[in-house]
Amino acid sequence: MAQIGFEGLETTSPANQDPPQHGESGEFNSGREQDALLNAASSSQLAKEGLFFNDGIQRIDYVLAYDPSDASDKDWSQPREVKRGAFLDGLKERGIRMEEEHESVDQKTHFIKLHLPFEVALRWAEDMSMQLPIEELGTITSHSLVDRVISSCCSNNIFDPDIEEQPDEYTAPFLRNKLEKFLNHDDPEKFFTNAQRSRIVYEIMSRTSYGDKDPTKIGVERLLGNKSFLAAYPLHEGGHNDDDPDNVRKTLVRVWGSWRAWYKFQPLDQIRTYFGEKIGIYFTWLGYYTTMLVPASIVGFICFLIGLGFINSSDNQVGIDTCEIENLNKSNIEEFGPYIMCPLCNVSCDYWDLGTTCTAAKVSFLFDNGATVFFAVCMAFWATFFLEFWKRTQAEIAYDWDVMDFEEEEEKPRANFEAKVTLSFCCTLLLDVCLWI
């Protein structure tokens, strides 16, 4: 184990570990020792893929990137290196484990890999009132309006993604003294999803200070803003071409990110599992909006065809008159002369002939005819239905994902806001004491 960079950062290398011991006969001494070697080989392969620390055991939950050569900070009193050191020491005090990686493509950027221990995750999950599953309900099919309409027409819905639906679950705010009541409480690797682990790490970084005296110097976002860190991000769960059947990223690429699945509904539960509820709700709205545009586009296309069919009829009187003027100018220009129109501008524009707008007058009828009035009325009703059905869809997905009362139960004040409020309260209290004295 070698100490590098900041206090508490360590880098381990499988090459420095002792080789596995063998028996005198050349065979493994026990089946447990053989399993340990196989697990070590598998972990080493995962570490090479960049998902784990170099020991192949501790998963990378977040990555911080910085440039050690750029230590100056003209806009702030502290150098960037001092800020990074204070921030990383604060993370260490909160239980975050770290490992530094110096290899990069540009040979300049350094990476700090962060791992969230299970005990620390439990403590912060309780503090964040994180909703975790306590019991499975089995697979529940979607009950959205679009799904019900399509399912009534087709027994085998070709629009459903080719994927097994995730079982629904009862959830409750996490409490450490009720740990045994939650699913997978005996398996630290499955108790939290990777998205939940990344969310906890981000919450810890948002509430970690990098200034001893100034309480407002807090959070990784401010360090990103003053370039103390170049980036902060979680990692994908392996490559999208892996053979691992449990790789959610590979599943999403196949049923969601492929052109072959352009006509299928989105796997919203898998998106939520991989990216979290906020991104999942965004894509829920995006899919709902795209689906609701289908009836509006059908009505608009019908109105377009109606305009195309009546483009040469008496309904398009403006187009007929304009084109007749053009034909009249061509045949009897000496008798009647062209219909000269005033210039369109005052500087560089010239007089122009009204007959030259024949094509434009006909084309404009495609989008300005009697059917467009009907289309405008339909769009007024469509906007109302769009809003009301979205409220229903949003309520369904929020209830299904247990985020119905998220703002009241889970959302906490921002760390920067708390620091400013605390500082303002202390100053006000001190001022009141001074005035009273």
N, C-alpha and C positions, 0 to 999 in steps of 0.2 A: 504494500500500500504506500503510495507516494503522495505527499502533501504538495499541492500546486495552487497557484492563484490566490484565492481568498481562504480564510480560515474555515475549515470544515469541508472543503471541496476535495474529493479524492478521486483518483483514477485507478481502476483495477484492470488488469490485463490477464486473459486466460493463459497467456504464455508464461506468466510468472507463477502459476499454480503448479503444485506438485502433481506428477502423473499418477494415475490410478495404480493401486497396488495389486499385484497378481500373486497367486499361490505358487507353490513350488512346481506343480505340474503344468503351469502355464494357463490354467483355467481360473476363472474368478472364484474367490473364496465363498461367495454366497450369491443367491439370486438377488438379494437386496443391493449388493455391491454392483451387480451387472445393471440393475435398473437405474442406479445412481449414475453410472457411466453413460447409459443411453440418454438419461435426462440431461446430463451435462452437455452431451453432444448436440442434443436438440436445442438446448438453451443457447449454446454457442452459435448455432445457426441463426436463431432468432436475433441474437445480439448483432450478428453481421448484417441482418436486414434493418437494423436501426431502431427496433422497437423496445429493446431492453438495454440496461446498463451492460458494461463489458463483462460482468459476472454472469450474464444470461438469466438472472433471477428477478431483479427489480425492474418493473415496467416503467418506461418513460411516459410520464403524464403531461409534461409541458416542456418546452424548449425556449431558452432565452439566448439570443444572439447579440454579440457586441464586437466592436473593433478595438482591441487594446492599444493600438498605435495612436488613436485619436483620444487623448486624455484631457485636452483643453476644453474649457467651457466658459466662454466669454460672457454669457448671459446670466450665469449663476455664480455664487460665491464659492461653492465647492467644486473641485475637479470631478470629472465623471468617474474616475477610478475610485475615489473616496465614496461617492454615492453608491456605486455598485457594491463595494465592500460592505457598507452599512446595510444596504438592502438585503444582500445575501446572508449576512449574519443574522438579520431579523428573521429571514425564512428558516434558517437553521434553528433558531430558538423556538420557532413554532413547530418544529418536527419534520420539516421538509428535508429529504436527502438529496444530495447533489453529486454530479459528476461532470467534469469538464472535458470537452473534446476540442482539440486544436486543429484537426484535419478539416480542410474545406477546399472548395474549388478554387477560390481566389487566393488561398494561402494567407488570408488576412483575418477573416471572420472566425471568432471562437464561439463555441456553443456550450451552454450550461444545461445539462439534462436534469430535470426535476422528477423526483419520485415521491408519491404520497403514501406513507405507511398506513396500514389498515387502521391502527388505533387512532391516528390523527384524523383520518377520514371519518371515523365514527363520531369523534368529538365535534368536528365542524358540521357534519350532516345534521346532528342534533341542534346545533346553534343556528343553522339555516332552515330548520323545520322542513327538511327535504322529504318529499313524499316517496316512500319505498313500498314495494309489494309485500303483503302479508298472507295472501291466499290467492290461488289461481281459480278463475271462474270457467276455464275452458275457452274454446274458440267462439267468438261472437262475430257474426257477419255485420257488415256495415248497414245502416238503416237510412242512409241519405236518400233524398228524393230522387236524384238521378239514378242511383243504384236500384231503387224499387221500380222505377219506370222501365229500365232496361231489363231487369230480371223478370218482369211480367211478360216481356216480349220474347225473351230467349231463355230456355232452360239452362243451357251452358253459355254463360256470359263470356263472349270472346274478348270483351274489353277488360276483364279482370287480369291483373298481372299473374304470370306463371310462378307463383310462390305460395308457400304455406302461410296461412294467416297465423299471426302470433296470438297466443291465448291471452284473454283479458284477465286482469288481476284487481283484487281489492288492494288499496293502498292506504297508508296512514302516515302522519308526520313521525319521523324517526325519533325514538327515545332509546338511549343506551341501556337503561335498566329493563327494557322490553326487547332486547336483542334477539332472544330465542323465538320471539313471535314472528319475526320477519323471514321471508324466504331466503334460502342459501346463507343463513347466518353462520353455518359451519364451514363455508367455503369463501375465504376472502377474495379469491379471484373472480367470483361470480356475483358477489353481494352488490357491488356497484358496477354499473356500465362504464365504459370508457368516457362517454360524454359526461356522466355524473362526476367521475374523478377529475376530469379537466375543469368542470365547473367549480368544484371545491378548491382546486389549486388556484384558479383565477380569483376566487373570493379571498383566499389567503393573501395572494399577492396584492390585491386591491386594498388590503387593510394592514399592510406591512410598511412601516415608516423607514425612511432613509436619512432622517435628520434628527439629532438628539434634542435640539432646543425648539425647533419650529414644528408644531404639531400638524401644520398643513402640508409638510413635505411627506406625503404618503401616497402609496399606490404605484403600480407598475406603469399606468398610463402616463403619469407625469415623467417618469424616467424615459419612456418612449418619446415623449414630446421634446425633451431636452437632449435626446440622442445618447443618453447613457447606455441604453440598449437599442439595438437596431430593429429588433423584432421579438415578439413573444407569441407563440402559437403551439397548439397541440399537434400530434402526429396522426396520420391515417393509420388504420388498423391493418397494416400489411399491404402488399401489392394487389392490384385488381386481377392479376393472372395467377394468384396462388392456388394451390390444390386444396387448401384448407376448406372443408365444407361449411365451417362456422364463420367464414370471413364475410362479414356483412357488406364490406365495400365491394367485394366481387359480385355479391348478389345484386347490389344496387346498380352496378355497371351493366349487368345482364338484363335486368327487368325494368330499369329506369333510365340509364344513360346510353342505351343502344337505340339506333335508328329503327331497328326492327320492332321496337316496343312503342313507336310513336303514337299509336292509336289506343293504347291501353291506359287504364287508370294508374295513378301513382301509388306505389307501396308506402302509404303514409306512416304506418306503424314502424316500418324499417327505417324510414327517414328520421322519424322521431328518435328511435333507438340510437342511431348513428350520430346525428347532429344535435339532438336535444329538442325540447318543446318549441323554443322560439323559432328555429329554422323550420321545424315541422309545420307549425301554424302558417308560416309565410308561404310554403309550397302548397299547403291546403288552400289558401286564398288564391294562389296563382292558378291551380288546377280548376278551382270553382269558377274563377273569372273566365278562363279559356272555355270551359264547358258551356257557360251561360252565353258566350258569344256565338255559339252554334245556331240557336234559333234566330238571333238577331241577324246573323249573316245570311241565313236562308231567306228571311223576309226581304232583306235588302237586295239579294240576288234576283228574287222574283220581280221586285220593282224595277230593277235594271233591265230585265228581259221585257217587261211591259213597255218601258221606254224605247227599247230597241225595236219592238214590233210596231210601234206607232210613230216611229221617227219621221216617216214620210206621209203621215196622215194629216187631216185638217186640224188635229189637235196641236200640231207643231206649227202654228201659224207664223211665228216669228222666223223660224227656219225657212219656211216656204217663201215668205216675202223676201227674205234676204237673198235666197238663191235665185228667185225670179228677177231681182234687180241685177244680179250678176249676169244672168242670161240676156236680159234686156240690154245691158250695156254692151255685151259682145255683138248682138245682132243689129242694134239700132243706135250705135254710139254717136253717129253723126246727127241723128234726129233728136235724141233725148240727152245724150252726153252722160258721163258717169255721175253717180251720186257722191259728190265730194263732201267729206266730213272734216270738221275742224281738227287741228293737231291735238295729240294727246298730252303734250307738254308745251311749255312756253319757250324752250331754248333750242333744242336740237331736233325737235319733231317736225315732220312735214305733214301736209294735207294727205288724206288717204281716202280710198274708195270703199264705200259701204259693202259693195259686192264681194270684197275679199274676205269677209267674215262668214261666208256661207258654211264652210266646214265647222267652224267653231260654234255657230248657231245650232247646227244639227246635233253636235256632240253634247252641247249643254242640255239638250232635251232629255238625254239619258238620265241625268241626275236632277232634272227640274221639270217634272211632269205631274199629272194628277195622282199617280201612284205614290209619289214621294210624300204627299200629304198623309196618306194612310201609313207610310213608313214612319213618319214623325210621330203620329199618334201611338203606333206600336212601340216605338222607342221610349215614349213617356211611360207607358205601362211596364215596359221591360226594366226601366231603371228602378221603379218601385218594387217589382218582383225580385230584382237582383238584390236590393238592400235587405228586404224582409227575409228572403231565403238564406242570405248569407248570415243573418243573425241566428237563424235556426241551425245552419251548418256549424257556425262557430260555437254555439252552445253545445251541440252534440260532441264535437271534437274536444272541447274543453272538459266536458263531463267524462268522456271516455279516457282522457289523459290525466284527469285529476288536477287540472289547473284552473278550475272554475273560480276559486277564491284565492288565486295565487298572490295578488297584490296585497290583500288583507292579511294573509297568513304567512307567506314566505318572503315577499319582497321586503328587504331591509333598506334603511336609508343609506345613501352612498357614503363611503368612508370619508371622502373629501368634505362632504356636507356636514357630517358629524363633527369632524375636526374644526371646521369654521364655526359651527354653532357652539361647540364647547368653548372655543377661544373667545367668542363674542360674549358668552354667558359669564366667563371668568372676568373679563374686562368690565362688564356691566356691574358685576357683584363688587369688584374692587373699587370702582368709582362710587358706588353707593356707600361703601364703608368709609371711604375718604370724606365724602360729603357729610356723612353722619358724625364723623369725628370732628 
